[in-house]
Amino acid sequence: MNAPAKLGVYALCLAGAFGLAAAVGGVVGPIGDDDTAPAAAESEESGMAGHGDEAGEEEEGHTESAEGADHLPGGLMSSENGYTFALVADTLPAGPAQPLQFTIDGPDGPVTEYDVEHEQELHLIAVRRDLTGYQHVHPVRADDGTWSVPLDLTSGEWKLFADFSTEGEALTLGTDLSVPGDYQPAALPPASTTAQVDGYTVTLDGHMDTGVESKLTLSVSRDGVPVTDLEPYLGAYGHLVALRDGDLAYLHVHPEGEPGDGVTPSGPDVSFFATAASAADYRLFFDFEHDGVVRTAEFTIAAEDHP
């Protein structure tokens, strides 16, 4: 092969080698290119920003839940606004007059100063979780802030409510009490507008709607005769507690009028205003005093959504 021919072949081989290198470089990409680090960092930051947005959404969701907690009915929490309903023992045996002790712990320890509401510093409501065994009692407070009261307990899970006010702040805290033993929960009685207790007949007039204040009127009679000489009890002619079936949410119920105001009769009718937290069944416990004895009439009522 002459010299010009050899040079031509060499040129073709050299061009092929450069072409192959370019092709490989295009597939593999640049090695050690400084632009790759910023690109990777940008990608990582984008990923972190995405998680940050999700975290922000979750935090916002928690905030909404916390705001929702501000509107919860009473008694669903054992701690609220820096105060805690603390039992000395959260288990007691079944039987009459079982000694219960507890404190209301505040920011500086057990609370020892309370406002008087409805003639008492603190009202304790005890009820079994199947809404039986209702008791409304008034414990005695020691100087160190420990409250004591006997309860009549049957086996099962109980819910306790401490209703009180301190430094102008009214709270209802709830906590659980266990009573060991055989336990068969009772079914919720059907809705009724009439209750019998110790020879008295109590009738219920009115209904509860969600989100609006509803008027409930209880009328007391004995042997068919209206009772017109009810005695004042806790600053009114009756006391009403409403508990939601299931979670036992505690509704605040306000009486209409008071003894001695010149317009509120001493029976047979006693009226209250209540607002249902949700459409559900509620158990009502109406305490009234006559002939020196406090009795409790019980009702089931179904609250409905306000139209």
DRENVODO-312197 format. One line per field, with one value per residue (C-alpha): y, x, z; residue number from 0. Coordinates in nm, 4 decimals. Layout:
// DRENVODO-312197
yy <- Y  ...
xx <- X  ...
zz <- Z  ...
i <- NUM  ...
//
This chain:
// DRENVODO-312197
yy <- 0.0000  0.3392  0.6235  0.8253  0.5170  0.4399  0.7967  0.7709  0.4506  0.6014  0.9080  0.6918  0.4883  0.8027  0.9532  0.6306  0.6332  0.9908  0.9081  0.6078  0.8166  1.0819  0.8209  0.6654  1.0101  1.0894  0.7743  0.7891  1.1653  1.3984  1.2678  1.5017  1.7812  2.0500  2.1111  1.7760  1.8800  2.1798  1.9689  1.6967  1.9539  2.1195  1.7827  1.7036  2.0451  1.9928  1.6612  1.8189  2.1040  1.8495  1.6793  2.0179  2.1016  1.7726  1.8351  2.1802  2.0327  1.7788  2.0498  2.2548  1.9508  1.9126  2.2793  2.2307  1.9333  2.1394  2.4170  2.1568  2.0400  2.3872  2.3195  1.9702  1.8994  1.8749  1.5663  1.4115  1.5033  1.4538  1.7548  2.0941  2.4458  2.3390  2.1487  1.7700  1.5434  1.2999  0.9970  0.8677  0.5161  0.4415  0.1032  0.0432  -0.2696  -0.3124  -0.2383  0.0403  0.3467  0.2821  0.5671  0.7734  1.0299  1.2688  1.6073  1.8737  1.9505  2.2983  2.4775  2.5126  2.1760  2.0632  2.3386  2.4579  2.7611  2.7241  2.9409  2.8432  2.7337  2.6072  2.6248  2.3941  2.4218  2.1009  1.8667  1.5041  1.2952  0.9192  0.6905  0.3504  0.3524  0.1836  0.4920  0.3112  0.3740  0.7550  0.9467  1.3215  1.3844  1.6625  1.5555  1.7054  1.8877  1.8664  2.1594  2.0010  1.9933  1.6226  1.5520  1.2511  1.0983  0.7515  0.5954  0.2981  0.0935  -0.2120  -0.4026  -0.2381  0.0674  0.3984  0.7560  1.0342  1.4029  1.6863  2.0042  2.3110  2.6669  2.8192  3.1774  3.2418  2.9535  2.6875  2.3360  1.9869  1.7202  1.3479  1.0391  0.6618  0.4354  0.0558  -0.1699  -0.5362  -0.8193  -0.9744  -0.7070  -0.7273  -0.3867  -0.2862  -0.1713  0.1946  0.2287  0.3478  0.7113  0.8017  1.1149  0.9652  0.8383  0.6895  0.7262  0.6554  0.7175  1.0338  1.0713  1.3055  1.3974  1.5507  1.8084  1.9463  1.8217  1.8817  2.0053  2.0317  2.3705  2.5621  2.6079  2.3993  2.4235  2.1129  2.1187  1.8536  1.8322  1.6550  1.4956  1.2447  1.0214  1.2242  1.5545  1.8201  1.8928  2.2686  2.2827  2.1574  2.2541  2.4471  2.2188  2.3621  2.7065  2.5917  2.3753  2.0976  1.9962  1.8320  1.6372  1.5235  1.2580  1.1459  0.7724  0.6194  0.8618  1.0090  1.3690  1.5983  1.8773  2.1944  2.2534  2.5788  2.6118  2.8771  3.1133  3.0521  3.0283  3.3639  3.5617  3.6404  3.4753  3.1127  2.8798  2.5944  2.3352  2.1389  2.2570  2.2990  2.4196  2.4006  2.5077  2.2628  2.2473  1.9062  1.8582  1.6176  1.4135  1.1174  0.9557  1.1262  1.0099  1.2772  1.2705  1.5116  1.5679  1.7285  1.7656  1.7167  1.6393  1.6692  1.3910  1.4295  1.1914  1.1322  1.0770  0.9346  0.9721  0.8832  1.1491  1.1546  1.4811  1.5719  1.7991  2.1489  2.2041
xx <- 0.0000  0.1411  0.1848  -0.1277  -0.3460  -0.1956  -0.2615  -0.6251  -0.6841  -0.5172  -0.7425  -1.0539  -0.9487  -0.8742  -1.2148  -1.3869  -1.2095  -1.3153  -1.6733  -1.6849  -1.5491  -1.8127  -2.0864  -1.9682  -1.9409  -2.2976  -2.4256  -2.2161  -2.2293  -1.9610  -1.7451  -1.6528  -1.8720  -1.9146  -2.2747  -2.3880  -2.3525  -2.5867  -2.8337  -2.8282  -2.8541  -3.1474  -3.3183  -3.2589  -3.3864  -3.6954  -3.7552  -3.7090  -3.9405  -4.2036  -4.1779  -4.1825  -4.5107  -4.6581  -4.5346  -4.6842  -5.0157  -4.9995  -4.9197  -5.2070  -5.4300  -5.3169  -5.3910  -5.7422  -5.7860  -5.6613  -5.9024  -6.1774  -6.0835  -6.1682  -6.5299  -6.5573  -6.8361  -6.7341  -6.5961  -6.4156  -6.0692  -5.9060  -5.6780  -5.7701  -5.6272  -5.3571  -5.5881  -5.5968  -5.8513  -5.6202  -5.7510  -5.5525  -5.6506  -5.8101  -5.9459  -6.1898  -6.3763  -6.7483  -6.9737  -7.1513  -6.9716  -6.6387  -6.3970  -6.2916  -6.0121  -5.8803  -5.7237  -5.7637  -5.4030  -5.3306  -5.0177  -4.8961  -5.0081  -5.3420  -5.6031  -5.7210  -5.9297  -6.2558  -6.5478  -6.8867  -7.1209  -7.4725  -7.3955  -7.0923  -6.7216  -6.7254  -6.9909  -6.8943  -7.1026  -7.0417  -7.2058  -7.1243  -7.0365  -7.3670  -7.5350  -7.6562  -7.5700  -7.5891  -7.4756  -7.4455  -7.2408  -7.0430  -6.7017  -6.5277  -6.2001  -5.9003  -5.6642  -5.4098  -5.6648  -5.7557  -6.1257  -6.2967  -6.6413  -6.8011  -6.9541  -7.1859  -7.0153  -7.1046  -6.8619  -6.7780  -6.6136  -6.7228  -6.6953  -6.6388  -6.7010  -6.5627  -6.7627  -6.6046  -6.4842  -6.1574  -6.0398  -6.3444  -6.2766  -6.5491  -6.4385  -6.5819  -6.3100  -6.3708  -6.1730  -6.2227  -6.2597  -6.2394  -6.4420  -6.3357  -6.5869  -6.8428  -6.9959  -7.2868  -7.3592  -7.7241  -7.8913  -7.9862  -8.3572  -8.5704  -8.6733  -8.9572  -9.1249  -9.2334  -9.0311  -9.1374  -8.9352  -9.0468  -9.4144  -9.3487  -9.4228  -9.2042  -9.2934  -9.0619  -9.1747  -8.9480  -8.6707  -8.3013  -8.1520  -7.7865  -7.6206  -7.9154  -8.0429  -8.3540  -8.5980  -8.6744  -8.9499  -8.9840  -9.3175  -9.3427  -9.6575  -9.7383  -10.0445  -10.1764  -10.1492  -9.9031  -9.6264  -9.6227  -9.3926  -9.0627  -8.7721  -8.4657  -8.1797  -7.8402  -7.9883  -8.2741  -8.5858  -8.3989  -8.0691  -8.0329  -7.7375  -7.7323  -7.4824  -7.4353  -7.4627  -7.1298  -6.8573  -7.0575  -6.9987  -7.1284  -7.3645  -7.3962  -7.7630  -7.8897  -8.2073  -8.4668  -8.5094  -8.4266  -8.6062  -8.6995  -8.6754  -9.0475  -9.1328  -9.0166  -9.2806  -9.1850  -9.3362  -9.4757  -9.2740  -8.8964  -8.7399  -8.3868  -8.1993  -7.9650  -7.7692  -7.6965  -7.3388  -7.4443  -7.7377  -7.7361  -7.9141  -7.8714  -7.9519  -8.1051  -8.0799  -8.3181  -8.2553  -8.5345  -8.6005  -8.9326  -9.0108  -8.6397  -8.5322  -8.3470  -8.4689  -8.3538  -8.5774  -8.4079  -8.4975  -8.3589  -8.3983  -8.2865  -8.1300  -8.1731  -7.9909  -8.1324  -8.3269
zz <- 0.0000  -0.0975  0.1504  0.0591  0.0997  0.4405  0.5554  0.4449  0.6401  0.9489  0.9284  0.9080  1.2160  1.4137  1.3287  1.4346  1.7698  1.8402  1.7417  1.9764  2.2659  2.2073  2.2019  2.5284  2.6888  2.5888  2.7567  3.0738  3.1141  3.2416  3.5221  3.8037  3.6660  3.9333  3.8207  3.9641  4.3324  4.3100  4.1149  4.3801  4.6599  4.4854  4.4500  4.8211  4.9272  4.7155  4.8881  5.2322  5.1410  5.0456  5.3868  5.5501  5.3802  5.4948  5.8478  5.8356  5.7281  6.0110  6.2646  6.1302  6.1709  6.5326  6.5868  6.4568  6.6898  6.9810  6.8903  6.8709  7.2208  7.3498  7.2571  7.4027  7.6510  8.0148  8.1827  7.8860  8.0167  8.3557  8.2963  8.1580  8.1788  8.4236  8.6614  8.7077  8.8769  9.0627  9.2523  9.5493  9.4305  9.0936  9.2110  9.4965  9.6102  9.5577  9.8520  10.0371  10.1736  10.0010  10.0869  9.7854  9.8128  9.5503  9.4867  9.2241  9.1354  9.0036  8.8847  9.2459  9.3837  9.5290  9.5139  9.8555  9.7588  9.5673  9.4678  9.6091  9.3283  9.4018  9.7746  9.7505  9.6701  9.4675  9.3313  9.2647  9.0259  9.0213  8.7661  8.6254  8.2563  8.1698  8.3258  8.6378  9.0037  8.9784  9.2883  9.3431  9.6565  9.8213  9.9532  10.2543  10.1914  10.4247  10.4734  10.2367  9.9529  9.9774  9.9248  10.0886  10.0383  10.0711  9.7583  9.7141  9.4439  9.2380  9.0160  8.6859  8.5368  8.6863  8.5674  8.8193  8.7506  8.9624  8.9002  9.0611  9.0189  9.1364  9.0895  8.8752  8.6343  8.6207  8.5203  8.4971  8.4986  8.4574  8.5493  8.5661  8.8682  8.8489  9.0781  9.0332  9.0157  8.7836  8.5668  8.3273  8.1724  8.1678  7.8478  7.8221  7.9059  7.6141  7.5846  7.8191  7.9509  8.2847  8.5810  8.9142  9.2338  9.5937  9.5200  9.3188  8.9493  8.7478  8.3906  8.1329  7.8797  7.6079  7.3819  7.3196  6.9927  6.8994  6.9063  7.0524  7.4058  7.4703  7.7597  7.9648  8.2277  8.4984  8.6815  9.0190  9.1626  9.4368  9.4324  9.1416  9.3297  9.2045  9.4550  9.5092  9.8113  9.6766  9.9000  9.7832  9.6858  9.5915  9.5388  9.3153  9.3248  9.1511  8.9937  8.6527  8.5108  8.1460  8.0300  7.6705  7.6125  7.5088  7.6152  7.9076  7.8017  8.0766  7.9748  8.1769  8.2521  8.4005  8.6123  8.5396  8.8337  9.1985  9.5309  9.6768  9.3532  9.3702  9.0374  9.0583  9.2078  9.4413  9.2093  9.0564  8.7538  8.7533  8.4269  8.2917  7.9794  7.8069  7.4812  7.3291  7.2108  6.9340  6.8111  7.0507  7.3428  7.6796  8.0295  8.2534  8.6334  8.8084  9.1808  9.3838  9.7562  9.9335  10.2975  10.3743  10.1364  9.8051  9.5344  9.1770  8.8743  8.5642  8.1966  7.8554  7.5876  7.2247  7.1086  6.7434  6.5019  6.5026  6.1791
i <- 0  1  2  3  4  5  6  7  8  9  10  11  12  13  14  15  16  17  18  19  20  21  22  23  24  25  26  27  28  29  30  31  32  33  34  35  36  37  38  39  40  41  42  43  44  45  46  47  48  49  50  51  52  53  54  55  56  57  58  59  60  61  62  63  64  65  66  67  68  69  70  71  72  73  74  75  76  77  78  79  80  81  82  83  84  85  86  87  88  89  90  91  92  93  94  95  96  97  98  99  100  101  102  103  104  105  106  107  108  109  110  111  112  113  114  115  116  117  118  119  120  121  122  123  124  125  126  127  128  129  130  131  132  133  134  135  136  137  138  139  140  141  142  143  144  145  146  147  148  149  150  151  152  153  154  155  156  157  158  159  160  161  162  163  164  165  166  167  168  169  170  171  172  173  174  175  176  177  178  179  180  181  182  183  184  185  186  187  188  189  190  191  192  193  194  195  196  197  198  199  200  201  202  203  204  205  206  207  208  209  210  211  212  213  214  215  216  217  218  219  220  221  222  223  224  225  226  227  228  229  230  231  232  233  234  235  236  237  238  239  240  241  242  243  244  245  246  247  248  249  250  251  252  253  254  255  256  257  258  259  260  261  262  263  264  265  266  267  268  269  270  271  272  273  274  275  276  277  278  279  280  281  282  283  284  285  286  287  288  289  290  291  292  293  294  295  296  297  298  299  300  301  302  303  304  305  306
//
